[in-house]
Amino acid sequence: MTKLTQNTRVLDVEGAYNVRDIGGYLTTDGKTTHFRAFLRADGLHDLPESSKTGLFEYGVRTVIDLRRTFETVKSPNSLANMVGVDYHHLNMIGDTNPPGYIPPPEDEWTTPEITAGIYRVLLDERQEVMSETLVTLANSVGHTAIYHCAAGTDRTGIISALLLGLASVPDDTIIADYAFSSHGLRDKLLAEGIPGSLAHVDFALEEPPEVLAPPSAMERTLRHLSDKYGGIEPYVRHIGLTDTHITDIRNMLRE
């Protein structure tokens, strides 16, 4: 693992494919989100000691694992028992499917419409864990927090959108941050095996296939938050965040 340095959005972490700092984004009022506040990531179950040390030296002291219980049992988080790190398992989907949740089909890659539908269900039906995740992040003042799922795209993408929205990052940037997961996901699939449902996709192109993290899925999700709740800040207030929580997140992410 190369030494993790400040002001680098994509972090080279051996054992993972999609670790990114959400710092460096311009906000609607001309500010820039801070580095070393929050990291988004894919699975952290295969980290060598050098990567664990690198993340700790970067400032990571809080880890939020958004995966289902069977995922954490099958592939335990490498940072879960690390001295000086607080590990939280906050199961975003739950071990039983929430009402309206339709798992992606096994024999074909999910469409943007299906993906956005899954996100809507999680935002609407799993509000307690959404709230607990954001509150835990708000309480990580003074150090870096990393949150992750398996691919660093879906569950992680929802939390990233909420954080960036609270920091007044514009929607098109939130969508671009989400879509950039296609790079890490392509690397993961090339290393671990491309499923048959993507056999028709050309992975040799310079840019990764958009289907891996389609921008329209996040665009639909942001529209849902706006149409049903009035936007991201009204949503997080609806699920229980206080003025203090919101202020703490904003102060961690921006001046």
C-alpha positions as CSV (number, residue, x, y, z in Angstrom):
1,M,0.0,0.0,0.0
2,T,1.4,3.4,-0.9
3,K,1.5,5.8,2.0
4,L,-1.9,7.6,2.3
5,T,-1.5,11.3,1.9
6,Q,-3.8,14.3,2.4
7,N,-5.7,15.8,-0.5
8,T,-5.9,12.6,-2.5
9,R,-9.5,11.5,-3.2
10,V,-8.7,8.0,-4.4
11,L,-6.7,6.1,-1.9
12,D,-4.5,3.2,-2.9
13,V,-5.3,0.6,-0.2
14,E,-4.0,-2.9,-0.8
15,G,-6.7,-5.4,-0.2
16,A,-9.5,-3.1,-1.2
17,Y,-10.6,-1.6,-4.5
18,N,-12.8,1.4,-3.8
19,V,-11.5,3.5,-0.9
20,R,-12.1,7.2,-1.5
21,D,-12.0,10.4,0.6
22,I,-15.1,12.6,0.0
23,G,-13.0,15.8,0.5
24,G,-12.2,18.2,-2.3
25,Y,-15.7,18.8,-3.6
26,L,-16.9,22.3,-4.3
27,T,-20.1,23.3,-2.5
28,T,-22.9,25.6,-3.8
29,D,-21.5,28.5,-1.9
30,G,-17.9,28.2,-3.1
31,K,-16.4,26.3,-0.2
32,T,-14.6,22.9,-0.5
33,T,-15.2,19.8,1.5
34,H,-12.5,18.8,3.9
35,F,-10.2,15.8,3.4
36,R,-9.7,13.3,6.2
37,A,-13.3,13.7,7.6
38,F,-15.0,10.7,5.9
39,L,-13.8,7.8,3.8
40,R,-16.1,5.6,1.7
41,A,-15.0,2.1,0.9
42,D,-15.8,-1.4,-0.3
43,G,-15.1,-4.5,1.7
44,L,-12.3,-4.2,4.3
45,H,-12.0,-7.9,5.0
46,D,-8.8,-8.6,3.2
47,L,-6.5,-5.8,4.4
48,P,-2.8,-6.7,5.1
49,E,-1.2,-5.1,8.1
50,S,0.4,-2.4,6.0
51,S,-3.1,-1.2,4.9
52,K,-4.5,-1.3,8.4
53,T,-1.5,0.7,9.6
54,G,-1.9,3.2,6.7
55,L,-5.6,3.8,7.5
56,F,-4.8,4.3,11.1
57,E,-2.1,6.8,10.3
58,Y,-4.5,8.6,8.0
59,G,-6.6,9.2,11.0
60,V,-9.2,6.5,10.9
61,R,-10.7,5.8,14.4
62,T,-14.3,5.0,13.5
63,V,-15.4,2.2,11.2
64,I,-19.0,1.6,10.2
65,D,-19.7,-1.7,8.5
66,L,-23.0,-1.5,6.6
67,R,-23.1,-5.1,5.5
68,R,-25.6,-7.8,6.4
69,T,-24.7,-10.1,9.3
70,F,-23.9,-13.1,7.1
71,E,-21.4,-10.9,5.1
72,T,-19.6,-9.9,8.3
73,V,-19.4,-13.6,9.4
74,K,-18.2,-14.8,6.0
75,S,-15.7,-11.9,5.6
76,P,-14.9,-10.3,9.0
77,N,-13.8,-6.7,8.9
78,S,-10.0,-6.4,9.2
79,L,-10.3,-3.3,11.4
80,A,-13.0,-4.7,13.8
81,N,-10.6,-5.7,16.6
82,M,-7.9,-3.1,16.0
83,V,-6.7,-1.3,19.1
84,G,-7.7,2.3,19.0
85,V,-10.5,1.9,16.4
86,D,-14.2,1.9,17.2
87,Y,-16.0,-0.6,15.0
88,H,-19.8,-0.4,14.5
89,H,-21.9,-2.9,12.6
90,L,-24.9,-1.0,11.3
91,N,-26.8,-3.4,9.0
92,M,-28.4,-1.1,6.5
93,I,-30.6,-3.7,4.7
94,G,-31.2,-5.9,7.7
95,D,-31.1,-9.7,7.9
96,T,-34.6,-10.0,6.6
97,N,-35.7,-8.0,3.6
98,P,-37.6,-4.8,4.5
99,P,-41.1,-4.2,3.0
100,G,-40.9,-3.6,-0.7
101,Y,-37.3,-4.7,-1.0
102,I,-36.7,-6.8,-4.2
103,P,-33.2,-8.2,-4.4
104,P,-31.4,-7.8,-7.7
105,P,-31.9,-10.7,-10.1
106,E,-29.2,-13.3,-9.8
107,D,-29.0,-14.1,-13.5
108,E,-28.8,-10.5,-14.9
109,W,-27.1,-7.3,-13.9
110,T,-29.5,-4.9,-12.2
111,T,-30.9,-1.9,-14.1
112,P,-30.8,1.7,-12.9
113,E,-34.5,1.5,-12.3
114,I,-34.2,-1.5,-10.0
115,T,-31.2,0.0,-8.3
116,A,-33.0,3.3,-7.6
117,G,-36.0,1.3,-6.3
118,I,-33.8,-0.5,-3.8
119,Y,-32.3,2.8,-2.6
120,R,-35.8,4.2,-2.2
121,V,-36.9,1.3,-0.1
122,L,-33.8,1.6,2.2
123,L,-34.3,5.3,2.6
124,D,-38.0,4.9,3.4
125,E,-38.0,1.6,5.4
126,R,-34.6,1.6,7.1
127,Q,-34.6,5.0,8.7
128,E,-33.5,3.9,12.1
129,V,-30.2,2.5,10.8
130,M,-29.8,5.5,8.5
131,S,-30.1,7.8,11.5
132,E,-27.8,5.7,13.7
133,T,-25.2,5.7,10.9
134,L,-25.3,9.5,10.5
135,V,-25.3,10.1,14.2
136,T,-22.2,7.8,14.6
137,L,-20.5,9.8,11.9
138,A,-21.5,13.1,13.5
139,N,-19.9,11.8,16.8
140,S,-16.6,11.1,15.1
141,V,-15.4,14.7,15.4
142,G,-11.7,15.1,15.6
143,H,-10.7,12.0,13.6
144,T,-11.5,10.2,10.3
145,A,-14.4,7.8,10.0
146,I,-14.7,5.2,7.3
147,Y,-18.0,3.6,6.2
148,H,-18.3,0.7,3.8
149,C,-20.3,-2.1,2.4
150,A,-19.2,-4.9,0.0
151,A,-18.6,-3.1,-3.2
152,G,-18.6,0.5,-1.9
153,T,-21.3,1.5,-4.3
154,D,-24.8,1.0,-3.1
155,R,-25.2,1.2,0.7
156,T,-22.0,3.3,0.9
157,G,-23.3,5.5,-2.0
158,I,-26.5,6.3,-0.1
159,I,-24.6,7.5,3.0
160,S,-22.2,9.5,0.8
161,A,-25.0,11.2,-0.9
162,L,-26.6,12.2,2.5
163,L,-23.3,13.5,3.8
164,L,-22.4,15.5,0.7
165,G,-25.9,16.9,0.5
166,L,-25.6,18.2,4.1
167,A,-22.4,19.9,3.1
168,S,-24.2,21.7,0.3
169,V,-22.4,19.8,-2.5
170,P,-24.6,20.1,-5.6
171,D,-26.6,17.2,-7.0
172,D,-24.5,16.8,-10.1
173,T,-21.3,16.3,-8.0
174,I,-23.1,13.8,-5.7
175,I,-24.1,11.9,-8.8
176,A,-20.6,12.0,-10.2
177,D,-19.1,10.8,-6.9
178,Y,-21.5,7.9,-6.9
179,A,-20.8,7.0,-10.6
180,F,-17.0,7.0,-9.9
181,S,-17.5,3.8,-8.1
182,S,-17.6,2.1,-11.5
183,H,-13.8,2.4,-11.5
184,G,-13.2,0.5,-8.3
185,L,-15.9,-2.0,-9.1
186,R,-14.4,-2.7,-12.4
187,D,-11.0,-3.4,-10.8
188,K,-12.7,-5.6,-8.2
189,L,-14.5,-7.6,-10.9
190,L,-11.4,-8.0,-13.1
191,A,-9.5,-9.3,-10.1
192,E,-12.1,-11.5,-8.6
193,G,-14.1,-12.6,-11.7
194,I,-16.8,-11.1,-14.0
195,P,-20.2,-12.6,-13.4
196,G,-22.1,-14.1,-16.3
197,S,-24.6,-11.3,-16.2
198,L,-21.9,-8.9,-17.4
199,A,-20.4,-11.2,-20.0
200,H,-21.7,-8.9,-22.8
201,V,-20.0,-5.8,-21.3
202,D,-16.6,-4.7,-22.7
203,F,-14.3,-4.2,-19.7
204,A,-11.3,-3.3,-21.9
205,L,-12.6,0.2,-22.7
206,E,-10.6,3.1,-21.1
207,E,-13.7,4.2,-19.1
208,P,-15.4,1.6,-17.0
209,P,-18.9,0.4,-18.0
210,E,-21.5,2.9,-16.8
211,V,-23.8,0.0,-15.9
212,L,-21.6,-0.7,-12.8
213,A,-22.7,2.5,-11.1
214,P,-25.3,4.2,-13.4
215,P,-25.6,8.0,-12.7
216,S,-29.4,7.8,-13.4
217,A,-29.8,5.5,-10.3
218,M,-28.5,8.2,-8.0
219,E,-30.3,10.9,-10.0
220,R,-33.6,9.1,-9.3
221,T,-32.7,8.7,-5.7
222,L,-32.0,12.4,-5.1
223,R,-35.3,13.2,-6.9
224,H,-37.1,10.8,-4.5
225,L,-35.6,12.6,-1.5
226,S,-36.7,15.9,-2.9
227,D,-40.2,14.8,-3.9
228,K,-41.0,12.9,-0.7
229,Y,-39.1,14.7,2.0
230,G,-38.2,18.1,0.5
231,G,-34.5,17.3,0.1
232,I,-31.6,15.8,2.0
233,E,-31.6,18.0,5.1
234,P,-35.4,17.6,5.6
235,Y,-34.9,13.9,5.3
236,V,-32.2,13.6,7.9
237,R,-34.3,15.8,10.3
238,H,-37.3,13.5,9.6
239,I,-35.2,10.4,10.6
240,G,-34.1,12.0,13.9
241,L,-31.0,14.0,13.4
242,T,-30.8,17.2,15.6
243,D,-29.4,20.6,14.8
244,T,-26.2,19.6,16.6
245,H,-25.8,16.4,14.6
246,I,-26.2,18.4,11.3
247,T,-23.9,21.2,12.4
248,D,-21.2,18.7,13.5
249,I,-21.3,16.9,10.1
250,R,-21.2,20.2,8.2
251,N,-18.3,21.5,10.4
252,M,-16.4,18.3,9.8
253,L,-16.9,18.5,6.0
254,R,-16.6,22.2,5.5
255,E,-15.7,25.5,7.1
